[in-house]
Amino acid sequence: MIAKISATENLGGALGYNFKKVEKEEASILLAAELYQDGEGRYTMEDVIADMEALIPKKCRTKKAVFHCSLNPHPDEKLSDELLAQIAKEYMEALGYGKQPYIVFKHNDIAREHIHIVSLRIDGEGKKINDKFEKRRSKQITDALEKKYNLIPSSKVSDRTTTETPKVDTTQGNIKEQVANTVRSAMKHYTFCSLGELNAVLHKYNLAVEEVKTEYRGKRYDGLVYVPTDDKGNKVSTPIHASDIGRGVGYAAVQNKMLKSKQIVKPLIPTIRRKVLEVMRTSPQTEEELRQRLEEQDLRVVIRKNDNGRIYGITFIDDKEGIALNGSRLGKGYAANVFNAYLSNPAHNPFLDESLYGKIDTTLQQQMQTIQSDEQEGDNLVDELVDDMVGESFSSSGNDDWKEAAWQRKLRKQSKVKLKRRKR
């Protein structure tokens, strides 16, 4: 069982995220402690917020007074509601929150059922609950619960994920072989429409790809090199030319993959967009909080910043489905500059504006209709080819990365059809 803990000052966002799931029958309330229950035995968001807010002093010294946690059993584990509720109760007591008001939600919107717990980090006297070594203590508690209830250990989850495609480790030798295996695995499993999206995929495996240009006897040649990196994306080894790795990972192969991926991702965009919008409407206050809530939706985010800390690129990845999408590909409202502005000032959240982003329930259906109408247009083979390579999502508006723009201009130039004049 894996626990993910976050601290936030946004009580409404934490509760709203879970209660909206309940309204859509994607979650249910398993347990509540020290909270008002109406005559019919129900808990409402209004009552829970009122109860918790009443316990937060007006001059509270603890800025992030809200506790939000998810407990994630092994995907193969099928636990009863009674056992999940008991585990949640024992977990909160062991962590020091046994006397706190809290509410437990069971999420069933994805195949892996898990629970969320929302509570307060301050007691009735306004004193902060001890959070020293919180993550370490949490791990000890979940390990003990696994043994007590004979659950599948969380270590087996991490073992399984790391053996699928390990990170490139330059200290182990055979760097070229490691890079080759990683790139081929990524090319096989993921769909991506740009180098930036491929780079976001490879980032997880401590690898980056770069475009190189060479000229020989007056003729230009384009190619790719793969560079091992550390966890922060810094280069740690000599670049390896794609031609040294072998077939299937070079410039032409990547270009063809991007071309085919464009049509594959079209019907998948609305689903990713909806998940991102759901998360943003919970108003995550920090980049780390954004990452955690996206992970709960089975999305990984890769954020690229310049030396001044400004976000110039953002990519959302569904590792399970093998999809990588730049923010701008979801729409102008999801481009890097929008997230840069939001994370610079979380108090102003444009994603809450339904006139700009629509309602979540109706947005998905409307977007699917747009996708279907787009697919019906264009009978001209040349036009379709150009659209595949440099379509709307490649336009300069909302583009995440200037390197991407250069790559796209090159594709646009290459896609032009040259007509030979007939000799008279």
C-alpha positions in Angstrom: 0.0 0.0 0.0 1.4 3.4 -1.0 0.4 6.6 0.8 0.6 10.0 -0.8 0.3 13.0 1.6 -0.1 16.6 0.8 -0.6 19.8 2.7 -2.8 22.6 1.4 -4.6 25.8 2.5 -7.5 25.1 0.1 -10.1 23.2 2.1 -12.8 23.7 -0.5 -10.6 22.4 -3.2 -9.6 19.2 -1.4 -13.2 18.5 -0.4 -14.7 19.6 -3.7 -12.4 17.2 -5.6 -13.8 14.3 -3.7 -17.5 15.3 -3.3 -17.7 15.9 -7.1 -16.6 12.3 -7.6 -19.4 11.3 -5.2 -21.9 13.3 -7.2 -20.8 11.5 -10.4 -20.9 8.1 -8.6 -17.2 7.7 -9.1 -16.6 7.7 -5.4 -18.4 7.0 -2.1 -18.0 8.0 1.5 -16.7 5.2 3.6 -16.1 6.8 7.0 -16.3 10.1 8.8 -15.1 11.2 12.3 -16.1 14.2 14.4 -18.3 15.5 11.6 -22.0 16.4 11.4 -24.4 13.8 9.8 -27.9 14.8 8.8 -31.1 12.9 9.8 -30.8 10.6 6.8 -27.2 9.6 7.7 -25.6 11.7 4.9 -22.6 14.0 4.8 -22.8 17.0 2.6 -19.9 19.2 1.4 -21.5 22.3 2.9 -21.8 20.7 6.4 -18.3 19.2 6.3 -16.7 22.5 5.2 -18.6 24.3 7.9 -17.5 21.9 10.6 -13.9 22.0 9.6 -13.7 25.8 9.0 -15.2 26.3 12.5 -12.1 24.6 14.0 -9.6 26.8 12.1 -8.7 30.0 14.1 -9.0 33.3 12.2 -5.4 34.0 13.0 -4.1 30.6 12.2 -0.2 30.4 12.2 -0.3 27.2 10.2 -0.7 28.4 6.6 -1.4 25.0 5.1 -3.9 23.7 7.6 -5.5 21.0 5.4 -4.4 17.4 5.4 -5.1 15.4 2.1 -3.9 11.9 1.7 -4.5 9.0 -0.6 -4.0 5.3 0.3 -3.4 3.1 -2.7 -3.5 -0.7 -2.3 -1.8 -3.0 -4.8 -3.7 -3.0 -8.2 -4.3 -6.7 -7.8 -5.8 -6.3 -4.3 -9.6 -6.4 -3.9 -10.5 -5.1 -0.4 -14.0 -4.8 1.1 -15.4 -1.4 2.1 -15.3 -2.5 5.8 -11.6 -3.4 5.6 -10.7 -0.2 3.7 -12.5 1.9 6.4 -10.7 0.0 9.2 -7.4 0.5 7.5 -8.1 4.3 7.1 -9.1 4.6 10.8 -6.0 2.8 12.0 -3.7 4.8 9.7 -5.1 8.1 10.9 -4.8 7.1 14.6 -1.2 5.9 14.1 -0.2 9.1 12.3 -1.6 11.3 15.1 -5.0 12.3 13.6 -7.2 9.9 15.5 -9.0 12.7 17.4 -9.2 15.0 14.4 -12.3 15.5 12.2 -11.7 13.6 8.9 -13.7 12.1 6.1 -12.7 9.0 4.0 -13.7 8.6 0.3 -13.3 5.5 -1.8 -12.6 6.2 -5.5 -13.7 3.7 -8.1 -13.3 5.9 -11.2 -10.3 3.9 -12.3 -9.5 0.1 -12.2 -7.3 0.6 -9.2 -9.6 1.4 -6.3 -8.1 3.6 -3.6 -9.2 5.9 -0.8 -8.7 9.7 -0.1 -8.7 11.2 3.4 -9.3 14.9 4.1 -8.6 16.3 7.6 -7.1 19.3 9.5 -3.5 19.7 10.5 -4.4 21.7 13.6 -6.3 20.6 16.7 -9.2 22.2 18.5 -6.8 24.6 20.3 -5.2 25.7 17.1 -2.0 23.7 17.7 -0.4 22.0 14.7 -0.4 18.2 14.6 3.1 16.8 14.7 4.3 16.3 11.1 8.0 15.7 11.7 9.2 12.8 9.6 5.7 12.4 8.4 6.4 10.5 5.2 8.8 8.1 7.0 6.3 7.4 9.8 3.6 7.0 7.1 5.7 4.3 5.4 6.2 2.5 8.7 2.4 2.6 9.3 1.5 1.2 5.9 4.2 -1.5 6.2 2.6 -2.5 9.5 -0.9 -2.5 8.1 0.3 -4.7 5.2 1.6 -7.3 7.6 -1.4 -7.1 9.9 -4.0 -7.7 7.1 -1.8 -9.8 4.9 -1.8 -7.3 2.0 0.4 -7.4 -1.1 3.5 -5.4 -0.1 4.0 -2.0 -1.8 7.6 -3.1 -2.6 6.2 -5.5 -5.2 4.5 -2.6 -7.0 7.8 -0.7 -7.3 9.7 -3.8 -8.3 7.3 -4.5 -11.1 7.4 -1.0 -12.5 11.2 -0.7 -12.4 11.8 -4.0 -14.2 9.6 -3.0 -17.2 11.9 -0.3 -18.5 14.7 0.7 -16.1 16.4 4.1 -16.1 19.6 4.5 -18.0 22.4 4.1 -15.5 25.8 5.2 -16.8 27.6 3.6 -13.9 26.5 0.1 -15.0 28.3 0.1 -18.3 26.8 -0.9 -21.7 25.4 2.6 -22.1 24.7 2.2 -25.8 22.7 -1.0 -25.1 20.7 0.6 -22.3 19.9 3.6 -24.5 18.9 1.3 -27.4 16.5 -0.8 -25.2 15.0 2.3 -23.6 14.4 4.2 -26.9 13.0 1.1 -28.7 10.6 0.5 -25.7 9.4 4.1 -25.8 8.9 4.0 -29.6 6.9 0.9 -29.3 4.7 1.8 -26.3 4.1 5.6 -26.6 2.4 7.8 -29.2 3.8 11.4 -29.5 3.6 14.1 -32.2 6.7 16.1 -31.4 10.3 15.9 -30.2 9.2 17.7 -27.0 6.7 15.0 -26.2 9.2 12.3 -26.9 11.7 14.1 -24.6 9.0 14.2 -21.9 8.5 10.4 -22.2 12.3 9.8 -22.1 12.8 12.1 -19.1 11.4 9.3 -16.9 14.2 7.0 -18.0 17.0 9.6 -17.6 17.4 10.1 -21.3 17.0 13.0 -23.7 16.9 13.3 -27.5 18.3 16.2 -29.6 18.2 17.1 -33.2 21.5 17.6 -35.0 22.4 19.0 -38.4 25.4 18.1 -40.5 26.6 19.1 -44.0 28.6 16.9 -46.3 29.7 18.0 -49.7 27.2 20.7 -49.7 24.3 18.5 -48.8 22.4 18.8 -45.5 21.8 15.8 -43.3 19.4 15.8 -40.3 19.8 13.3 -37.5 19.1 12.6 -33.8 21.4 12.0 -30.8 20.3 10.4 -27.5 21.9 11.8 -24.3 21.9 10.1 -20.9 20.9 12.5 -18.1 20.4 12.6 -14.3 17.1 12.8 -12.6 17.1 16.6 -13.1 17.7 16.4 -16.8 21.4 17.4 -16.7 23.6 15.6 -19.3 25.9 13.0 -17.7 27.4 11.3 -20.7 28.5 11.7 -24.3 25.6 11.8 -26.8 25.0 8.7 -28.9 24.1 9.1 -32.5 20.9 7.3 -33.5 22.8 5.7 -36.4 25.1 4.0 -33.9 22.1 2.4 -32.2 20.6 0.8 -35.2 17.4 1.0 -37.2 14.1 2.2 -35.9 15.3 5.1 -33.7 16.7 7.6 -36.2 15.4 10.8 -37.7 13.1 9.1 -40.4 11.7 6.6 -37.9 10.8 9.3 -35.3 9.3 11.5 -38.1 7.1 8.6 -39.3 6.1 7.8 -35.7 5.0 11.4 -35.2 3.1 11.3 -38.4 1.1 8.2 -37.5 0.6 9.4 -33.9 -1.3 12.5 -35.0 -4.4 10.5 -36.0 -4.1 8.1 -33.1 -4.2 10.8 -30.4 -7.1 12.8 -31.8 -9.9 10.8 -30.1 -7.8 10.5 -26.9 -7.3 14.3 -26.4 -10.8 15.0 -24.8 -10.2 12.4 -22.1 -6.8 13.8 -21.1 -8.1 17.4 -21.3 -11.0 16.5 -19.0 -8.7 14.9 -16.4 -6.4 18.0 -16.4 -9.4 20.3 -16.1 -10.8 18.3 -13.2 -7.5 18.6 -11.4 -7.1 22.3 -12.1 -10.6 23.0 -10.7 -9.4 21.7 -7.4 -7.0 24.7 -7.4 -3.6 23.0 -6.5 -1.5 25.6 -4.8 2.0 24.4 -5.7 3.7 22.5 -8.5 4.2 19.5 -6.3 0.5 19.5 -5.4 -0.4 19.7 -9.1 1.8 16.6 -9.7 0.3 14.6 -6.9 -3.3 15.3 -8.1 -2.5 14.5 -11.7 -0.9 11.2 -10.5 -4.2 10.4 -8.8 -5.7 10.7 -12.3 -2.9 8.4 -13.7 -1.2 11.3 -15.4 2.4 12.3 -15.2 3.4 15.9 -15.9 6.8 17.1 -17.2 7.4 20.8 -16.8 10.2 22.6 -18.6 11.6 25.9 -17.3 14.2 28.4 -18.4 17.0 29.7 -16.3 14.7 32.4 -14.8 12.2 29.7 -13.6 9.6 30.5 -16.2 7.6 27.6 -17.6 8.0 27.3 -21.3 6.8 23.8 -21.8 4.4 21.3 -20.2 3.6 17.8 -21.3 1.0 15.4 -19.8 1.7 11.7 -20.1 -0.5 8.7 -19.5 2.1 6.0 -19.0 -0.4 3.2 -18.9 -2.0 4.1 -22.2 1.2 5.3 -23.7 0.1 8.9 -24.6 2.2 12.0 -24.4 0.5 15.4 -25.1 1.9 18.9 -24.9 -0.4 21.3 -23.1 -1.0 23.3 -26.2 -2.2 20.2 -28.0 -5.1 20.1 -25.5 -6.0 23.7 -26.5 -4.8 27.2 -26.1 -6.1 27.3 -22.5 -3.7 24.5 -21.5 -0.5 26.0 -23.0 2.6 26.4 -20.9 2.1 30.2 -20.5 -1.3 29.6 -18.9 0.2 27.2 -16.3 3.1 29.6 -15.7 0.7 32.4 -14.9 -1.4 30.2 -12.7 1.4 28.8 -10.6 2.8 32.3 -10.2 -0.5 33.4 -8.8 -2.7 30.5 -7.7 -5.3 32.9 -6.3 -6.3 33.6 -9.9 -7.5 30.4 -11.4 -8.8 30.8 -15.0 -9.8 27.1 -15.1 -12.8 27.8 -12.8 -14.3 30.1 -15.5 -16.9 27.9 -17.2 -17.3 30.5 -20.0 -13.7 29.8 -21.0 -13.4 26.1 -20.2 -17.1 24.9 -20.1 -18.6 22.4 -17.7 -16.8 19.2 -17.2 -19.8 17.0 -17.8 -20.6 18.6 -21.2 -17.1 19.4 -22.3 -16.2 15.8 -23.1 -19.2 15.2 -25.4 -18.7 18.5 -27.2 -15.0 17.8 -27.8 -15.7 14.3 -29.1 -18.2 15.9 -31.6 -15.4 18.3 -32.7 -13.0 15.5 -33.2 -15.4 13.5 -35.3 -16.2 16.5 -37.5 -12.5 17.2 -38.0 -11.9 13.6 -39.1 -14.7 13.8 -41.8 -13.1 16.9 -43.4 -10.5 16.9 -46.1 -10.6 14.5 -49.1 -7.4 15.8 -50.7 -4.5 13.4 -49.9 -1.8 16.1 -50.0 -3.8 18.3 -47.7 -4.3 15.5 -45.2 -0.6 14.7 -45.3 0.3 18.3 -44.6 -2.3 18.5 -41.9 -1.0 15.4 -40.2 2.5 16.8 -40.1 1.8 20.5 -39.4 -1.9 20.7 -38.4 -3.5 23.1 -36.0 -1.8 21.7 -33.0 1.6 22.6 -34.6 0.6 26.2 -35.1 2.6 28.9 -33.4 -0.2 30.0 -31.1 0.1 28.4 -27.7 3.2 26.4 -28.7 5.2 25.2 -25.7 8.7 25.2 -27.0 10.7 27.3 -29.5 12.7 24.2 -30.4 9.4 22.6 -31.3 8.5 25.6 -33.5 11.7 25.1 -35.4 11.1 21.4 -35.9 7.6 22.2 -37.1 8.8 24.7 -39.6 11.1 22.1 -41.0 8.2 19.6 -41.4 6.1 22.3 -43.1 8.9 23.0 -45.6 9.4 19.3 -46.3 5.7 18.6 -46.7 5.4 21.1 -49.7 4.6 19.3 -52.9 6.9 20.2 -55.8 5.2 20.1 -59.2 7.4 19.5 -62.2 6.6 21.6 -65.3 6.0 19.7 -68.5 8.6 20.5 -71.2 7.2 22.0 -74.3 
